[in-house]
Amino acid sequence: MDYITANKSQSKEIFDLVQNTIKTVYPRYYPKEIVDFFCELHNEDKISADIEKGCLGILIENGEILGTGSYNENHITRVYVNPEFQGNGFGSTIIQNLENQIALNYNVVKLDASLPASQFYERRGYVTQSHEKYYVENGVVLVYEIMEKSLPEYEVGISYNGRCFVPKTNTENGEVDDKTRFTYHQEGNIIWADYAGGEIFRGNLIGTVDENNQLDFYYQHININNEVRIGCCHSIPKILGNGKIELFEEWQWLNGDKSKGSSVLIEK
């Protein structure tokens, strides 16, 4: 079982899971107007937008999506588990992964909790900050709680030393692929790496890591066409449920066409 960042091809499956969960579970607690409100709130366009931003994850096993979670800055915005798999602790697994990701940049996490769900979050250390109301159709009122939890700070940050990464996705103007291997080293806030494989004959990069564990570096390599390519990159890490890291990167060539691109690397 893995908690991973969702991709565009999984949008419809995630949407179906969310809608099925709402229509199966929510009528036990809410009238039809509120069920309809949540179905529209979590429509396919919003799910696709969260996938585009890289802030939507899925809990997956043997190719089947068991549940999903999303966040916006330090606010958890969507957590759903397939009704067939509820009661197995999968919701807690998803929440823990979201908290791990948020803790990279914030020391407090927030969420909106329905009254039936508030006890679950209280057991996880969340504290109610306020009680809120939202009016939906036909004068029906949705009552919910704003809850917060303090997160542990990453005093020493992520150590990239000795970690190996492989590209998971890359835009067409990039040259690395799933055959390229990056081996990182770190001393203090200085990072460097060697990489090779696929279209890359030999390459290296050097840069710095900031207090939020984000990387800024320059890279250079010789490709299989004997061309020297040079560029710069900003890389944002996300910690996965298994403790490994995904790097979400925005980069630009500094020679050639000087185009920009993006890629995702995953730790092996």
Backbone torsions as a table, in degrees:
resi	resn	phi	psi	omega
1	MET	NA	132.5	-178.3
2	ASP	-134.1	148.0	170.6
3	TYR	-107.0	115.7	-173.9
4	ILE	-130.9	163.6	175.5
5	THR	-74.7	132.2	-177.4
6	ALA	-73.8	155.4	175.4
7	ASN	-120.1	170.4	-173.0
8	LYS	-57.6	-36.6	-176.6
9	SER	-65.4	-16.5	-178.1
10	GLN	-97.6	2.9	-174.7
11	SER	-57.5	-49.0	-176.9
12	LYS	-64.6	-41.6	-179.6
13	GLU	-64.9	-39.2	177.9
14	ILE	-66.9	-43.9	177.8
15	PHE	-57.9	-46.5	-180.0
16	ASP	-61.8	-40.3	178.7
17	LEU	-62.2	-46.4	-178.4
18	VAL	-63.2	-47.3	-178.3
19	GLN	-64.4	-41.6	179.0
20	ASN	-63.7	-39.4	179.5
21	THR	-65.7	-44.3	179.2
22	ILE	-60.8	-47.5	-175.4
23	LYS	-72.1	-22.8	179.5
24	THR	-86.7	-42.8	-170.9
25	VAL	-94.3	-43.9	-170.5
26	TYR	-64.2	-32.4	178.7
27	PRO	-61.8	-15.2	175.9
28	ARG	-70.4	-22.8	-173.2
29	TYR	-120.4	-23.7	-169.8
30	TYR	-127.8	154.1	170.8
31	PRO	-72.5	169.5	-174.9
32	LYS	-57.3	-38.5	-177.3
33	GLU	-59.9	-38.6	-179.2
34	ILE	-75.9	-36.6	175.8
35	VAL	-59.8	-45.7	179.0
36	ASP	-62.6	-38.6	179.3
37	PHE	-59.9	-46.4	-179.3
38	PHE	-68.3	-35.4	176.8
39	CYS	-60.7	-42.1	179.2
40	GLU	-73.4	-36.4	-179.9
41	LEU	-59.4	-38.5	-178.0
42	HIS	-107.6	55.8	-179.6
43	ASN	-79.3	172.5	-173.2
44	GLU	-66.2	-33.7	178.9
45	ASP	-63.3	-41.9	-179.6
46	LYS	-69.4	-37.2	176.6
47	ILE	-64.6	-43.2	178.5
48	SER	-62.8	-38.7	179.2
49	ALA	-64.2	-39.5	178.4
50	ASP	-67.0	-36.1	175.9
51	ILE	-63.1	-43.7	179.0
52	GLU	-58.9	-38.1	-178.6
53	LYS	-78.6	-9.8	179.5
54	GLY	76.1	21.1	-176.2
55	CYS	-112.8	16.6	178.1
56	LEU	-116.6	126.1	179.9
57	GLY	-117.1	163.6	177.3
58	ILE	-133.8	145.2	171.8
59	LEU	-96.7	119.3	-169.3
60	ILE	-132.8	143.7	176.9
61	GLU	-146.1	127.5	-179.8
62	ASN	52.4	39.0	177.3
63	GLY	80.7	-2.4	-179.2
64	GLU	-103.2	131.7	178.9
65	ILE	-82.0	118.5	-178.8
66	LEU	-89.8	-30.9	-178.2
67	GLY	-169.0	175.4	-176.6
68	THR	-146.5	154.5	176.7
69	GLY	-146.7	146.9	-179.6
70	SER	-137.6	159.3	175.2
71	TYR	-149.2	158.5	175.1
72	ASN	-133.2	110.9	-172.7
73	GLU	56.5	-114.7	-179.6
74	ASN	-108.3	23.4	-177.2
75	HIS	-114.6	117.7	173.3
76	ILE	-73.8	125.8	-168.7
77	THR	-115.4	-20.4	-176.7
78	ARG	-158.1	116.4	175.3
79	VAL	-133.6	118.2	179.3
80	TYR	-140.0	138.8	176.0
81	VAL	-120.1	133.4	176.5
82	ASN	-48.3	126.9	-178.0
83	PRO	-52.8	-29.3	-179.8
84	GLU	-66.8	-20.4	-175.6
85	PHE	-115.4	8.8	179.6
86	GLN	-71.4	153.1	-178.4
87	GLY	89.8	6.4	-179.4
88	ASN	-110.1	8.4	179.9
89	GLY	83.9	8.1	-177.6
90	PHE	-68.6	-32.7	176.8
91	GLY	-62.1	-41.3	178.0
92	SER	-64.4	-37.8	178.4
93	THR	-61.9	-43.8	180.0
94	ILE	-65.5	-45.7	179.3
95	ILE	-59.3	-43.2	-179.1
96	GLN	-61.3	-41.0	178.4
97	ASN	-66.1	-39.7	177.4
98	LEU	-64.3	-42.1	178.1
99	GLU	-62.6	-39.4	178.2
100	ASN	-60.4	-42.1	-178.7
101	GLN	-69.1	-44.1	-179.4
102	ILE	-65.8	-35.6	-177.2
103	ALA	-64.9	-15.4	176.9
104	LEU	-65.6	-26.0	-174.9
105	ASN	-128.0	-11.0	-176.5
106	TYR	-137.4	156.6	175.7
107	ASN	-109.7	5.7	175.0
108	VAL	-137.3	136.7	175.6
109	VAL	-115.7	143.0	-177.6
110	LYS	-124.0	157.0	173.8
111	LEU	-161.3	159.9	172.5
112	ASP	-100.0	126.7	-175.9
113	ALA	-121.3	133.2	171.1
114	SER	-68.5	159.5	-178.8
115	LEU	-59.3	-42.4	178.3
116	PRO	-64.2	-28.5	-176.8
117	ALA	-87.9	-13.4	-173.4
118	SER	-61.8	-34.1	179.5
119	GLN	-66.3	-36.6	176.5
120	PHE	-59.8	-45.2	-178.1
121	TYR	-72.2	-32.8	176.0
122	GLU	-60.6	-38.6	178.7
123	ARG	-66.2	-21.7	178.2
124	ARG	-93.7	6.9	174.7
125	GLY	97.3	7.5	179.2
126	TYR	-81.2	146.1	-178.3
127	VAL	-123.7	133.0	179.3
128	THR	-68.5	128.2	178.1
129	GLN	-98.8	-32.7	179.2
130	SER	-163.0	158.0	173.9
131	HIS	-104.4	132.2	-175.6
132	GLU	-125.1	159.8	176.3
133	LYS	-129.4	145.3	176.0
134	TYR	-137.9	126.1	-177.0
135	TYR	-89.9	125.7	177.5
136	VAL	-107.8	-157.4	-176.0
137	GLU	-65.5	151.8	174.4
138	ASN	60.9	27.2	177.4
139	GLY	72.6	9.5	178.8
140	VAL	-72.5	140.3	-174.9
141	VAL	-112.3	127.7	172.4
142	LEU	-93.8	121.1	178.2
143	VAL	-105.1	131.2	-179.1
144	TYR	-148.6	171.2	-178.2
145	GLU	-119.6	142.0	168.8
146	ILE	-91.3	120.9	-175.7
147	MET	-123.4	151.8	179.7
148	GLU	-135.4	157.8	175.7
149	LYS	-146.4	135.9	175.3
150	SER	-78.8	138.9	-179.2
151	LEU	-110.3	149.4	176.7
152	PRO	-67.3	141.0	178.4
153	GLU	-82.9	146.7	176.6
154	TYR	-88.2	90.1	-174.0
155	GLU	-68.3	-38.3	-177.9
156	VAL	-101.1	-8.8	178.4
157	GLY	70.6	-174.7	178.4
158	ILE	-79.8	137.9	170.4
159	SER	-99.3	121.2	178.6
160	TYR	-90.2	-4.4	-174.4
161	ASN	-62.4	124.0	177.2
162	GLY	82.5	-0.8	-179.1
163	ARG	-81.6	144.0	179.9
164	CYS	-116.4	133.2	-178.6
165	PHE	-124.1	149.8	177.5
166	VAL	-129.6	136.0	177.6
167	PRO	-60.7	133.7	176.4
168	LYS	-99.5	-41.9	174.7
169	THR	-141.3	157.6	177.4
170	ASN	-159.3	145.7	176.5
171	THR	-73.0	161.5	-170.1
172	GLU	-62.3	-26.6	-178.8
173	ASN	-82.7	1.2	176.3
174	GLY	-86.5	165.8	-177.8
175	GLU	-116.3	-15.6	178.3
176	VAL	-84.0	153.0	178.0
177	ASP	-145.3	-169.0	-174.0
178	ASP	-70.1	-1.8	175.2
179	LYS	-96.7	-5.0	-180.0
180	THR	-88.0	135.8	179.4
181	ARG	-119.2	129.7	177.1
182	PHE	-108.7	125.2	175.7
183	THR	-113.6	117.8	-173.2
184	TYR	-95.8	152.4	173.2
185	HIS	-136.0	153.7	-178.4
186	GLN	-148.1	140.0	172.5
187	GLU	-140.5	110.9	-173.3
188	GLY	64.3	-130.2	178.5
189	ASN	-97.8	12.6	177.9
190	ILE	-96.8	129.2	176.2
191	ILE	-123.4	149.9	172.7
192	TRP	-149.9	161.0	-178.2
193	ALA	-153.0	152.7	169.9
194	ASP	-108.9	145.6	177.6
195	TYR	-147.5	151.5	-179.1
196	ALA	-166.6	162.7	177.3
197	GLY	117.6	153.5	-176.9
198	GLY	67.4	-124.5	179.9
199	GLU	-83.7	-1.7	-176.6
200	ILE	-101.4	119.6	176.3
201	PHE	-76.1	-49.6	176.8
202	ARG	-160.1	138.9	178.7
203	GLY	-151.3	163.7	174.6
204	ASN	-150.5	161.2	177.9
205	LEU	-142.1	158.2	177.3
206	ILE	-149.8	141.9	-179.1
207	GLY	-174.7	-156.3	-176.2
208	THR	-131.6	159.0	174.0
209	VAL	-117.5	135.1	-176.4
210	ASP	-96.1	-173.9	-175.5
211	GLU	-68.0	-16.1	177.1
212	ASN	-98.5	13.2	178.5
213	ASN	70.5	12.6	179.3
214	GLN	-86.6	146.9	-174.4
215	LEU	-107.5	140.6	168.8
216	ASP	-129.1	124.6	-176.1
217	PHE	-153.4	163.7	172.0
218	TYR	-108.1	144.5	179.9
219	TYR	-130.9	153.5	175.7
220	GLN	-148.7	144.7	177.3
221	HIS	-155.7	164.9	171.7
222	ILE	-109.7	124.9	-179.0
223	ASN	-91.2	179.9	-174.9
224	ILE	-69.3	-11.2	175.2
225	ASN	-93.3	10.5	179.0
226	ASN	65.5	29.2	177.3
227	GLU	-100.3	141.3	174.9
228	VAL	-93.1	124.2	177.7
229	ARG	-119.1	141.2	-176.7
230	ILE	-133.0	142.5	179.0
231	GLY	-160.4	178.9	176.5
232	CYS	-130.2	158.1	-172.2
233	CYS	-151.4	144.0	169.4
234	HIS	-116.8	128.4	-171.5
235	SER	-127.6	130.2	-178.6
236	ILE	-114.4	124.8	-178.0
237	PRO	-88.3	152.6	168.5
238	LYS	-134.3	131.9	-179.8
239	ILE	-86.2	128.9	179.3
240	LEU	-87.6	170.0	-178.0
241	GLY	-62.9	-26.2	179.0
242	ASN	-88.4	8.4	178.4
243	GLY	87.5	-9.1	178.4
244	LYS	-82.5	174.2	-169.8
245	ILE	-122.2	141.5	165.2
246	GLU	-108.6	140.5	177.5
247	LEU	-113.0	122.8	178.0
248	PHE	-101.9	115.5	-166.3
249	GLU	-119.6	139.0	170.6
250	GLU	-118.2	124.2	-172.8
251	TRP	-136.4	167.9	178.3
252	GLN	-147.8	135.6	171.8
253	TRP	-70.0	140.8	176.8
254	LEU	-104.9	-1.8	169.6
255	ASN	-136.5	-179.3	-175.1
256	GLY	67.8	-134.5	-176.7
257	ASP	-80.7	-5.6	178.8
258	LYS	55.7	31.5	179.6
259	SER	-77.3	164.1	178.5
260	LYS	-106.6	158.6	178.8
261	GLY	-159.6	179.7	178.5
262	SER	-143.5	155.1	-179.1
263	SER	-153.4	162.8	173.7
264	VAL	-126.0	127.4	176.4
265	LEU	-112.1	144.4	179.6
266	ILE	-124.3	139.7	-178.0
267	GLU	-72.9	137.9	178.0
268	LYS	-97.8	NA	NA
